[in-house]
Amino acid sequence: MENIAVLKLDSAFTPIEVVSWQEAVVLTWLNKAYAVEYSNKWVHSATQSFQVPSVIALFRYIDEKFFRLPCTRKNVLLRDENRCQYCANQFHEEDLTLDHVIPRSKGGRGNWENIVTACKACNQKKRDYWIENAPVSLIRPPKAPSYRSIIKKRIEKTNLKWREYL
């Protein structure tokens, strides 16, 4: 059977993640979640048939503060919406670089508050200047995004049935 993605919500109907149909079926079977919406796909065991859910909700609330979002290239691109944080133009993923606001050569770290997306031209202009002395300036200071904001950006174009839960 093809790989079917299922949207997993907490009890407050806020999106947590996208899981495989197998995990969704197991969670509903174990009474840890219930199906909110179903797909048109069915799976069969030796004795039973199960309709594959499209959206499931857990019976418990998940507090966002328990999730740590890694500062990866993909997540930074999502946070900054593929927009150069110096010239504000939008680019394809492959035409953007990650820039350290405080350069690594000057002690800058690789964290959410110090990394932004930059087009190649702006990144070359900034070089290893302190932002105060650079020939470019930030359109907004970088900060860690919420877990749910990144999840929403990741999945908003995946499944039309999911839109009302995002």
Secondary structure by P-SEA (a helix, b strand, c coil): ccbbbbbbbcccccccccccaaaaaaaaaaccccccccccbbbbccccccccccbbbbcbbbbcccccccccaaaaaaaacccccccccccccccbbbbcccccccccccccccbbbbcaaaaaaacccccccccccccbbbbbccaaaaaaaacccccccccccc
